[in-house]
Amino acid sequence: MIPFSSSDTYLKAFAIGAMNTVKVSFIGIIFTVNIGVFVGMARLSSNAVAIGYPDFVSISNTTICQTGQAIEGVALIMVLYLTISLLTSLFMNWYNSRIALVER
């Protein structure tokens, strides 16, 4: 945040307020995009040792085809994706709170 004092002109206070608003909005947009990219990479990654999502989906699809229990298989895929998304979100929120701008 850009500091200003009460003795500054109205134009300078308005400009500083606008710049602070843009700065905070920009940080929020960057974090949102980064979370989306990370979750997308986790979902589409072929690195099964680190993430395992593509292999899990493949195994679930095979199980669905062989047993005919589609609802259970899709529910498991949804729960895993939700877990990955929530863990990523929790990590990014923790990181964001660590580097958050300190208000006066």
Residue pairs with C-beta under 8 A, 6 or more apart in sequence:
1 20
1 23
1 101
1 102
1 103
1 104
2 16
2 19
2 20
2 23
3 104
4 12
4 13
4 16
8 16
24 101
31 92
31 96
34 92
35 88
35 89
35 92
38 88
39 84
39 85
39 88
42 51
42 53
42 84
42 88
43 53
43 81
43 84
44 54
45 51
45 53
45 54
46 54
48 54
48 55
51 84
53 80
53 81
53 84
56 76
56 77
56 80
57 77
60 73
60 74
60 76
60 77
61 73
63 69
63 73
64 70
64 73
64 74
